[in-house]
Amino acid sequence: MPPKTKIRESITEKETVSTTEAPAAVTAALQVNDSVSTDCETSGPTPITKLDKACGIGNADIKKLQEAGFCTVESIAFAPRKSLLAVKGISDAKADKLAAEAAKLVPMGFTTATEYHQKRSEIIQLTTGSKELDKQLQGGFETGSITELYGEYRCGKSQLCHQVAVTCQLPIDMGGGEGKAIYIDTEGSFRPERLLAIAERYGLSGQDVLDNIAYARAYNTDHQIQLLYMASAMMCESRYAVLIVDSATSLFRTDYSGRGELAARQMQLAKFMRMLLRITDEFGVAVLLTNQVVAQVDGQAMYGDQKKPIGGNVMAHASTTRLYLKKGKGDSRICHVADSPCLPETDAIFAIGPEGIVDAAPKDLC
C-alpha cells in the first residue's frame, strides 16, 4: 500500500489511550476522532467496516477482528489465513470470504517498475533537524519503511526520536509529514520538556505539539506487542506520520534470559517486527525504533568494532535502514549507514543542542 502523501488532515484533536486493559483500549481508540477533515482526495487504508455487508459478518465479528488488530481491509488481505482463524468466531468459511473480498479491494498482484517508481517518488521524508544528517539520508527518515537506530548509551538515539516526534508535525515543504506521532517508551526515557524546546525552535505551539503525540509506556513484551494493536486502531481514525519505539529490544532482553529462552525470544521479536512492517504497508507511516548493543566476547572481538546490535538476524532482516550511532568529538555524534537498500555506507556528523538535533560545530568536525 503506497504511503499517504498529499493529504492534509486535522491534527489538533486530543486522544487519550488507556493501557491498563488492551481490548478495552483498542475499542476506545477506535472511537476517538470520529470526524477527520481532509482538503483533497482521500487515500490510504480502507476501514474494515467496508467488508461488513459483503462478507455477511455481524458487528460482533467486526469488533473481534478489530480487537485482534485487524482494523483495515489491508490487514485482512496481508494476513495469513491461520491468523484470521485464530480470531474467536471466525470460521473457515468466514475466513475464506474475508480473504476473497479483501483481495478485490487491495491490489496484491504484479505492477510495472515504472508505476512503483512513481509511487516511490511521492514518499515523504521527515527531517532530522541536521542538514548534514538529512543529506546523508537523502532528505530524512523515509516514510513507509522501518529505520533502526542502534548504538551505546548517550549516542543520541532517544534525542533523535524526540526530534522526529516534533518535526513530523511540520508542513511537508518544511520536511515534515503533517501528521501526529505515536511514541512507545520501554525504558522511561521520554521527556516532554525536550519536545517543548524543539517545538520552540520551529515556532510551533508547545501545547499543540504535545497534544499531537500519543504516548504509552510498555512494561513487558506482551504489552509492547499489544500496544501495536492499539496503534493500528488509532491510525485508522486520524493521520499519523511516525511510530516510534524506544527501545524495541530492551524488554525482550529482560523477559527472556539465557540460551534456553533464546528461540522463544527471537520468535516473539520476529512477530513484533512483522507487525511493524505490516503497519508501514497499511498506513505508510515512518517507523523509527532504537536498539541496544552488546559487547562481543568471542574471538572476533579483537578485530574491528567490539559492539553489535541486539536481536541478531531477526532485527537485521526486518529493518529497512540501519543507522549506527557513535559518540564523536565534544558534543558531536557520528551516524554511520550500516545497511540500506539505497543509501551508501557513509558517515555524517551531527550534534545535540538545547533545541534538539543540529549540525555539529566546526571545532568538532576535525
Salt bridges, closest charged atoms under 4 A:
GLU13 OE1 - LYS180 NZ 3.24
GLU15 OE2 - LYS180 NZ 3.21
ASP61 OD2 - LYS94 NZ 2.68
ASP92 OD1 - ARG81 NH2 3.84
ASP96 OD1 - ARG81 NE 2.68
GLU101 OE2 - LYS97 NZ 3.26
GLU101 OE2 - LYS104 NZ 3.38
GLU142 OE1 - ARG120 NH2 3.01
GLU148 OE1 - ARG322 NE 2.65
GLU178 OE2 - ARG8 NH1 2.85
GLU282 OE2 - ARG278 NE 2.80
ASP305 OD1 - LYS307 NZ 3.63
ASP347 OD1 - HIS336 ND1 2.63
ASP364 OD1 - LYS363 NZ 3.37
